[in-house]
Amino acid sequence: MFDNSIENIKIKVQINGRVIYVRKTRLFTVMLIVCMLLLALNVHAANPPLEIDIEALQEQEGRGNVHIFSAAGYFDYVLQMGNIGDYHCLGEIDLSKYDTVTIRYGADQGAQFYDDEKSAWLALTTNGPTTDNAYNPIEDVEIIAKVNLENPYGHWAVADNEVVMELDTDYNGIVYLALTMAKIGDRQDGIAITEIIFSDSSYVPPTPEPTEEPSPTPDPTDTPVPTKTAEESTKDESTSMTPVIVAVVIGAVVIAVIVIVMVVLRRKKRN
Protein backbone atom coordinates (compact mmCIF):
# COMPACT_ATOMS: atom_id res chain seq x y z
CA MET A 1 0.00 0.00 0.00
CA PHE A 2 1.40 3.37 -0.99
CA ASP A 3 1.82 5.80 1.90
CA ASN A 4 1.70 9.39 0.68
CA SER A 5 1.48 11.00 4.12
CA ILE A 6 3.51 14.13 4.66
CA GLU A 7 5.86 12.30 7.05
CA ASN A 8 7.14 10.16 4.17
CA ILE A 9 7.53 12.91 1.57
CA LYS A 10 11.20 13.66 0.99
CA ILE A 11 12.96 16.39 -0.95
CA LYS A 12 16.22 15.81 -2.75
CA VAL A 13 18.89 18.43 -1.93
CA GLN A 14 22.37 18.55 -3.44
CA ILE A 15 25.13 20.39 -1.50
CA ASN A 16 28.75 20.41 -2.73
CA GLY A 17 28.16 17.30 -4.82
CA ARG A 18 26.54 15.30 -2.02
CA VAL A 19 22.89 14.33 -2.25
CA ILE A 20 20.80 14.35 0.90
CA TYR A 21 17.08 13.83 1.48
CA VAL A 22 15.13 16.12 3.78
CA ARG A 23 11.67 15.27 5.06
CA LYS A 24 9.05 17.86 4.15
CA THR A 25 8.12 18.28 7.79
CA ARG A 26 11.69 19.32 8.53
CA LEU A 27 12.08 21.57 5.51
CA PHE A 28 11.04 24.73 7.33
CA THR A 29 13.54 24.01 10.11
CA VAL A 30 16.34 23.48 7.61
CA MET A 31 15.48 26.67 5.72
CA LEU A 32 15.40 28.63 8.98
CA ILE A 33 18.82 27.33 10.01
CA VAL A 34 20.32 28.17 6.59
CA CYS A 35 18.92 31.71 6.71
CA MET A 36 20.33 32.24 10.21
CA LEU A 37 23.76 31.01 9.11
CA LEU A 38 23.79 33.31 6.08
CA LEU A 39 22.76 36.22 8.28
CA ALA A 40 25.54 35.45 10.74
CA LEU A 41 28.13 35.40 7.95
CA ASN A 42 27.08 38.84 6.74
CA VAL A 43 26.93 40.55 10.13
CA HIS A 44 30.09 41.81 11.76
CA ALA A 45 30.61 43.37 15.14
CA ALA A 46 30.87 47.13 14.95
CA ASN A 47 33.81 48.68 16.77
CA PRO A 48 33.66 51.69 19.09
CA PRO A 49 35.91 54.67 18.24
CA LEU A 50 39.58 54.57 19.21
CA GLU A 51 40.92 57.93 20.38
CA ILE A 52 44.67 58.21 20.64
CA ASP A 53 45.95 59.49 23.99
CA ILE A 54 48.09 62.44 22.87
CA GLU A 55 49.91 62.73 26.19
CA ALA A 56 50.87 59.04 26.08
CA LEU A 57 52.63 59.63 22.74
CA GLN A 58 55.55 61.02 24.75
CA GLU A 59 56.55 57.38 25.25
CA GLN A 60 56.48 56.58 21.53
CA GLU A 61 59.18 56.87 18.90
CA GLY A 62 59.17 59.87 16.56
CA ARG A 63 60.26 63.41 15.82
CA GLY A 64 56.98 65.05 16.77
CA ASN A 65 56.94 67.29 19.85
CA VAL A 66 54.39 66.20 22.44
CA HIS A 67 53.86 69.07 24.88
CA ILE A 68 51.43 71.65 26.20
CA PHE A 69 51.71 74.43 23.60
CA SER A 70 50.63 77.22 25.92
CA ALA A 71 52.13 79.97 23.75
CA ALA A 72 49.56 79.08 21.06
CA GLY A 73 46.65 78.92 23.50
CA TYR A 74 46.57 75.19 24.24
CA PHE A 75 45.94 73.98 27.77
CA ASP A 76 46.33 70.28 27.05
CA TYR A 77 48.91 68.13 25.28
CA VAL A 78 49.27 68.39 21.49
CA LEU A 79 51.40 66.57 18.95
CA GLN A 80 53.28 69.36 17.21
CA MET A 81 54.84 68.70 13.81
CA GLY A 82 56.75 71.70 12.58
CA ASN A 83 59.84 70.32 10.84
CA ILE A 84 60.44 68.69 7.49
CA GLY A 85 60.21 64.92 7.78
CA ASP A 86 58.38 64.90 11.12
CA TYR A 87 56.60 61.68 12.07
CA HIS A 88 55.42 59.96 15.23
CA CYS A 89 54.47 56.42 16.24
CA LEU A 90 50.84 55.96 17.31
CA GLY A 91 51.37 52.45 18.65
CA GLU A 92 49.96 49.11 17.53
CA ILE A 93 46.52 49.39 15.90
CA ASP A 94 44.29 46.91 14.08
CA LEU A 95 43.20 49.14 11.20
CA SER A 96 40.82 46.49 9.83
CA LYS A 97 38.36 47.58 12.55
CA TYR A 98 38.01 51.14 11.22
CA ASP A 99 37.12 52.91 7.99
CA THR A 100 38.13 56.51 8.82
CA VAL A 101 40.54 58.43 10.98
CA THR A 102 39.73 62.02 11.94
CA ILE A 103 42.61 64.37 12.71
CA ARG A 104 41.97 67.76 14.32
CA TYR A 105 44.73 70.33 14.28
CA GLY A 106 45.61 73.97 14.60
CA ALA A 107 48.11 76.12 12.70
CA ASP A 108 49.19 79.68 12.22
CA GLN A 109 46.31 81.70 10.79
CA GLY A 110 48.40 82.64 7.75
CA ALA A 111 49.55 79.07 7.08
CA GLN A 112 49.51 77.89 3.47
CA PHE A 113 49.30 74.16 2.95
CA TYR A 114 48.69 74.06 -0.82
CA ASP A 115 48.89 75.95 -4.08
CA ASP A 116 48.26 75.02 -7.73
CA GLU A 117 51.29 72.72 -7.86
CA LYS A 118 51.74 71.03 -4.49
CA SER A 119 50.15 70.30 -1.16
CA ALA A 120 51.14 69.34 2.38
CA TRP A 121 49.64 66.07 3.56
CA LEU A 122 49.41 63.63 6.42
CA ALA A 123 49.87 59.89 6.02
CA LEU A 124 49.61 56.72 8.03
CA THR A 125 52.61 54.48 7.35
CA THR A 126 53.96 51.18 8.58
CA ASN A 127 57.59 52.28 8.85
CA GLY A 128 58.03 55.96 9.69
CA PRO A 129 58.49 59.23 7.79
CA THR A 130 57.59 59.97 4.18
CA THR A 131 60.47 62.42 3.50
CA ASP A 132 63.88 63.24 4.87
CA ASN A 133 64.77 66.68 6.23
CA ALA A 134 65.45 67.98 2.72
CA TYR A 135 62.02 67.19 1.21
CA ASN A 136 63.40 64.08 -0.51
CA PRO A 137 60.83 61.25 -0.60
CA ILE A 138 61.79 58.09 1.24
CA GLU A 139 61.52 55.34 -1.36
CA ASP A 140 60.78 52.38 0.90
CA VAL A 141 58.07 54.07 2.94
CA GLU A 142 54.87 52.00 3.10
CA ILE A 143 51.89 54.37 3.04
CA ILE A 144 48.58 52.98 4.28
CA ALA A 145 46.45 56.07 3.65
CA LYS A 146 46.89 59.84 3.30
CA VAL A 147 44.95 63.10 3.17
CA ASN A 148 45.81 66.66 2.12
CA LEU A 149 45.81 69.40 4.73
CA GLU A 150 43.35 72.28 4.52
CA ASN A 151 44.33 75.88 5.17
CA PRO A 152 43.35 76.94 8.70
CA TYR A 153 40.50 79.35 9.28
CA GLY A 154 41.76 80.52 12.68
CA HIS A 155 44.93 80.98 14.71
CA TRP A 156 46.22 77.80 16.42
CA ALA A 157 43.94 76.87 19.35
CA VAL A 158 41.24 79.33 18.27
CA ALA A 159 40.21 77.16 15.32
CA ASP A 160 39.42 73.45 15.21
CA ASN A 161 40.54 72.39 11.73
CA GLU A 162 39.75 68.83 10.70
CA VAL A 163 40.66 66.34 7.98
CA VAL A 164 39.27 62.83 7.54
CA MET A 165 41.41 60.04 6.13
CA GLU A 166 39.62 57.10 4.48
CA LEU A 167 40.81 53.63 5.49
CA ASP A 168 40.47 50.40 3.52
CA THR A 169 43.07 47.99 4.83
CA ASP A 170 43.53 44.80 6.85
CA TYR A 171 46.82 46.03 8.34
CA ASN A 172 47.33 45.19 12.00
CA GLY A 173 50.56 46.42 13.56
CA ILE A 174 52.65 49.46 14.41
CA VAL A 175 51.22 52.63 12.82
CA TYR A 176 53.04 55.91 12.23
CA LEU A 177 51.63 59.35 11.47
CA ALA A 178 53.86 61.32 9.08
CA LEU A 179 53.71 64.92 7.84
CA THR A 180 54.84 65.77 4.33
CA MET A 181 55.43 69.51 4.33
CA ALA A 182 55.11 71.73 1.28
CA LYS A 183 57.05 74.93 0.71
CA ILE A 184 54.46 77.47 -0.46
CA GLY A 185 56.10 80.79 -1.36
CA ASP A 186 58.41 81.57 1.50
CA ARG A 187 56.43 79.49 4.02
CA GLN A 188 56.65 75.93 5.25
CA ASP A 189 54.03 75.57 7.95
CA GLY A 190 53.59 72.99 10.64
CA ILE A 191 50.59 71.90 12.70
CA ALA A 192 49.58 71.10 16.29
CA ILE A 193 47.41 67.98 16.45
CA THR A 194 44.83 67.88 19.24
CA GLU A 195 42.83 64.75 18.37
CA ILE A 196 43.32 61.52 16.43
CA ILE A 197 40.19 59.34 16.35
CA PHE A 198 39.79 56.06 14.45
CA SER A 199 36.15 55.28 13.68
CA ASP A 200 33.93 52.51 12.36
CA SER A 201 30.96 54.06 10.52
CA SER A 202 28.74 51.06 11.33
CA TYR A 203 29.12 51.58 15.07
CA VAL A 204 26.03 52.83 16.88
CA PRO A 205 26.68 54.06 20.44
CA PRO A 206 24.49 52.47 23.10
CA THR A 207 21.47 54.47 24.20
CA PRO A 208 22.12 55.91 27.66
CA GLU A 209 19.71 54.86 30.37
CA PRO A 210 17.26 57.63 31.24
CA THR A 211 17.91 59.32 34.54
CA GLU A 212 15.07 59.60 36.96
CA GLU A 213 14.12 63.15 37.79
CA PRO A 214 12.90 63.88 41.30
CA SER A 215 9.14 64.16 41.55
CA PRO A 216 8.03 67.77 41.95
CA THR A 217 6.49 68.79 45.26
CA PRO A 218 2.72 68.79 44.78
CA ASP A 219 1.00 72.15 44.87
CA PRO A 220 -1.99 72.01 47.21
CA THR A 221 -3.89 74.31 44.84
CA ASP A 222 -3.53 71.89 41.91
CA THR A 223 -6.53 69.80 40.92
CA PRO A 224 -5.78 66.16 41.75
CA VAL A 225 -5.39 63.87 38.78
CA PRO A 226 -7.86 60.97 38.97
CA THR A 227 -6.18 57.61 39.26
CA LYS A 228 -7.16 54.70 37.09
CA THR A 229 -9.01 51.77 38.51
CA ALA A 230 -7.57 48.26 38.27
CA GLU A 231 -10.10 47.45 35.54
CA GLU A 232 -9.06 50.51 33.47
CA SER A 233 -5.34 49.69 33.85
CA THR A 234 -5.92 46.11 32.71
CA LYS A 235 -7.89 47.38 29.72
CA ASP A 236 -5.04 49.73 28.70
CA GLU A 237 -2.48 46.93 28.95
CA SER A 238 -4.59 44.56 26.88
CA THR A 239 -5.11 47.28 24.26
CA SER A 240 -1.36 47.88 23.97
CA MET A 241 -0.78 44.13 23.49
CA THR A 242 -3.43 43.80 20.77
CA PRO A 243 -1.09 44.53 17.78
CA VAL A 244 1.40 41.91 19.02
CA ILE A 245 -1.30 39.26 19.46
CA VAL A 246 -2.76 40.02 16.03
CA ALA A 247 0.68 39.74 14.42
CA VAL A 248 1.34 36.37 16.08
CA VAL A 249 -2.06 35.00 15.03
CA ILE A 250 -1.63 36.18 11.42
CA GLY A 251 1.84 34.62 11.27
CA ALA A 252 0.54 31.29 12.57
CA VAL A 253 -2.35 31.32 10.09
CA VAL A 254 -0.04 32.08 7.16
CA ILE A 255 2.32 29.22 8.09
CA ALA A 256 -0.62 26.83 8.51
CA VAL A 257 -2.06 27.80 5.11
CA ILE A 258 1.31 27.26 3.42
CA VAL A 259 1.68 23.80 4.96
CA ILE A 260 -1.88 22.79 3.99
CA VAL A 261 -1.45 24.01 0.40
CA MET A 262 1.85 22.13 0.01
CA VAL A 263 0.32 18.93 1.38
CA VAL A 264 -2.71 19.18 -0.95
CA LEU A 265 -0.52 19.85 -3.99
CA ARG A 266 1.73 16.95 -3.15
CA ARG A 267 -1.21 14.54 -2.78
CA LYS A 268 -2.75 15.70 -6.06
CA LYS A 269 0.55 15.12 -7.78
CA ARG A 270 0.81 11.59 -6.31
CA ASN A 271 -2.76 10.76 -7.38
N, C-alpha and C positions, 0 to 999 in steps of 0.2 A: 504493500500500500504506500502510495507516495505521500510524504509528509511535507506540505508546503507552508507550515507554520513559520512565523517570523523568526523563531529561535534557530531554525535550520537554514535560513537564507544567508549565504556568504557572499562577500564581495572580494574580487581579486584585486590586490594592490601590488604594484611592482616598485621596489625601492632599491636603487643602486644594483640592479640586475637580479635581485632576489625577489621571489614571488611569495607573498603571504596572503592568507585569507582572513578577513575580518568579519565577524558576525554583524548583521545589520543592527542588532540591538546595542552593539558596542561602538557603532560607527560614530555616533555623536560624541562619545567620550574620547575616541581617538582624534577626531577633528578638533575638539576643544584643547587637547594636550598639544597638538601640532601648532595651533594658533598661539598658545601661551609660550611655546618655545621660540617661535618666530618673533614674537613681541619682545621676549627677553634678549634675543640676539641684537635687536635694533635699538634697545634702550641702554644708555650709558649713564653712569653716575655723574651728575654735574659737580663741579669743583668750586668751592668758595674762593673769593679773591685772595691773592697772596701779595701783601704789601711788604716791601723791603724795609727793614729797619735801618734807616740812614746812619744813625749813630753807631750801630754795630759794624758798619763798613770800615771803621777805623782798624779793625782786626784783619781786614782782607788786603790782598795784594793789589797794587795799582799806583798810578801817579796822580789820581784825583786827590783833592784836599778836603777831608771830612772835618768840618769845624762849624762853630757858630759864627756866622758872618754878620756880626753886629753892625759893622760899618755900613752895610747895605740894607739894614733894617730887619735882619732875621733874628729871631729869638730862640730858634731851635737849630739843630744840626742840619747842614746841607752838604751835598756832594758837589764841590766846586771844580769845574774843569775849565781852565783858562790858558792852557799851554798846548802847543802843537803836539799831537801824538798822545794826548791824555787818555787814559783808560782806567777802569777799576773793576775788580772782581765782585760779582754779586753773590757768589756762593754756588752751591749745587742746587739746580732746579730741574724738575721734570716738566719741560715745555710742552709735552704732549697733552697736558691737562688744561692748557690755556690757548685762546685764539687771539688775544690782544695784550699789549702792554702799554699802559698810559704813563707818560713821563711829564711831570709838571716842573717848570723851571722859571727862573728869572734871569734878567740880563740888563745891561745898561740900556737906557731908553733909546739911545741913538745907535744901538747895535744893528749891524747889517749882516744877515746870514745868507743872502743870495743876491745874485744879479742875473743878467741875461745869459751868462756863460757858465756860472758855477754856483754851488750851494754847499753850505755846511750841513752835516748830517750826523745822526747818532746811529749806532749799530750794536746789535748783540752778536758776539763772536764766541767761538769755542776756545780761542787761544790768544787773546790779548788785543793789542792796538791795531788800528787799520793803517796808520802812517808812522813814519819816524819823525824826529823833531825838525825835519827839513821839508815837510810835506810830501816826501817820497812814499808811495804806497808800499805796504808790506805784502810781498807776493804770496806768501803761504798763509795769510790770514784766512780763517774760515768764518765767513759771515752767515749768520742764521737769518737775520732780518734787519732792515734799516728804514729810517724815515728822515726826511729833510726837516730842518729846523725852520720855524716861522719867526719873522721879525717881531720883537716884543712890542706891546702896546702900552707899557708902563715901565717905571724904573725899578729894577731889582725886585724887592719884596712887595712893592706896591701892586704889581701885576702878577696874575697867576696864568702864565702861558702854558699851553698844553699841546703835546703831539701824541698821536696814537699809532703804534707800530702793529701791523698785522702779523700774526704768527700762523704758520702752517708747517709744523715739524714734529717729529717724534723724538727729538734730541732730549736726552736725559743725562745731565752732567754739569760740570763747572761752566758757568756763564759769565761773560765779561761784557761790560758796557763801554763802548769806545766812541770818542768824539773825533770826527774828521772836520777840522777847521777849514775855513775858506777865507782867503785874503781878498776883501772887497774894498777897492780903493786903497786907502792907507790904514784900514782897520782889519783886525783879526780878533773877533770877539769870542769870549767864553761865556759860560752859563753857570748858574747855581741851581742844582737839582734839589727839589724839596720832596718829591714823591715819585716812587716807582711802584706801580700796581699791575700785577698780572691778573687777567680776568678770563673767565669762561662765560661766554654770552648766554649759555643755556642755564646758568645757575640762577635760581630764584631764591632770594633770602627768605628764611622762615618768618611767618607772621608772628609778631610779638604778641604775647598774651595780654589781653586788656587789663588795665589796672582798675581796681575798684575804687570809686570815688566815695568819700564819706557821705552818708545820707544827710541832707540838709535838715536843720532843726525846724520842726513843723511850726507854722504860724497859727496861733490860736484863732485868728480871724478867717483863715482859709476854710472853704467848704470841704468837708471830708469827702474823699473819693469812695464811692460804694464798693465794697469788696464782692467778689464773685462767690456764688454758692458752689458747693462741691459738684452739683449737677451741671452748672454752667461751665466749670473748669473742665470736667470730663468731656463735655460736648465740644469745647474748643480743641482739646487734644485729639479727639477722634476726627474732627474736621481737618486738622493739619496732617493727619496720617492718611486721609482718603486718597490723595494722588499716588502715594506709595503703594497702597493696597491695590488700587486700580491697575497700576503698572505691572505688579506681580501677577495679577489675575490674567491680564491680557497676554503677558509673556507665556504663562502656562497654557493658555488656550491655543496660542499660535503654535507652540511646540507639539501639543496634542494633535492639532489638525494636520501638521506636517507628517507626523508619524502615521496617522490613519490613512492619509492620502498615499503615502509610500507603500503601506501594506496592501491597500486595495489595488494599486497599480501592479504590484508584484504578483498578486493572486490572479489578476486578469491575464497577465502575461503568461503565467504557468498554465492557465486553463486554455 
